[in-house]
Amino acid sequence: MKIISSIIICVTLLFIVGCSDFKEENSSITATDPSIEPPTTNANSESDNSTEEALSIDPPVSALELGNIKEDKYYSIKYKQSFVQLRDNEKTVVHILGEPDEASQVKQLGDGADTFSGMYSKNLYYSGLTLKFLGVEKNSLWLSEIILDENEYETSEGIKVGDRLEKLKNAYSNIKYENPKTIDNKSNLKIYKYFQGDLGFFAEFIVDESDVIKEIHMYFLFD
């Protein structure tokens, strides 16, 4: 009986030692051969796949990037972090620029105003800046013209009165040159006009003989 017990104990010890050697051998193989990867669970695999899918989804395009008429921005002036552009109403403009230095009364245009006859108009005056408003109704006016005659403000593309012609051409690549004209008794003034398609928006840059911008006009035409 003692002999049988001794045999059982020896067999048990041999089995334990054999299992320990097998584990050490497998660990050694995994450590020395990087091509052998430990098994992964289904949960980890699904998590990795969902992470990759989330990363592959393109971010949504914001409403600001889409815009209604992209060309609007070329017919605006920049003030701090905001823009004043053609077709803005008076409330929006005053909110951005503050109260004007001077403002005219709202008046109805007569027959001499041609296509604008019967419409209502009002002007706001800031330093180096004149804003003209028009509207079919007296209490609903929108910005129809921007005039810059000093370097207090700049366009959306960073152009202001006093800048050189070269800078203007770099900012507005499709700008068109017009023949020299006499404006306000000033001769040999060159006009560079920028417009796009049939939107009715125009920007004119009046340049003197020294290729320096003297005035900037932006306006909106409609039937």
Secondary structure, 3 states (H helix, E strand, C coil): CHHHHHHHHHHHHHHHHHHHHHHHHHHHHHHHCCCCCCCCCHHHHHHHHHHHHHHHCCCCCCHHHHCCCHHHHHHEEEECCEEEECCCEHHHHHHHHCCCCEECCCEECCHHHHHHCCCEEEEEEECCEEEEEEEEECCEEEEEEEEECCCCCEECCCCCCCCEHHHHHHHCCCCEEEEEEEECCEEEEEEEEEECCCCCEEEEEEECCCCEEEEEEEEECCC
